[in-house]
């Protein structure tokens, strides 16, 4: 039976993999479009269309590289490991909020509980790193108290 933290990790891995698949599909579609456009077009209009496709492909490649980097970080996390001190891969409960220290990703709901994935480099993530249950701190006039670490 997977733990709550393992379910969160698996969900985020799937989310990132889905994004990778979408970006790769978009790149393939743009490549096909440019090949088809090259067969049937001529002149300035053709050059403009190809240039626009190339710019779009560069944007998608950049986004794909970011998501691949997120996947690399997630792949390094062992979600079955229980931690006492907050580190990459920790699931922290502070002020009733669940925070998953991994990479910055959208808020999700698992078993009816909201979870926010955040990067250890974020202001909140940086404050949490290396601390334990009972640690209190303040960010932007909000006081936080670490209730649990998994």
Secondary structure as GFF3:
##gff-version 3
##sequence-region A 1 150
A	DSSP	alpha_helix	4	40	.	.	.	ID=ss1
A	DSSP	alpha_helix	43	76	.	.	.	ID=ss2
A	DSSP	beta_strand	91	94	.	.	.	ID=ss3
A	DSSP	beta_strand	97	102	.	.	.	ID=ss4
A	DSSP	beta_strand	105	110	.	.	.	ID=ss5
A	DSSP	beta_strand	113	119	.	.	.	ID=ss6
A	DSSP	alpha_helix	123	128	.	.	.	ID=ss7
A	DSSP	beta_strand	136	139	.	.	.	ID=ss8
A	DSSP	beta_strand	142	149	.	.	.	ID=ss9
###
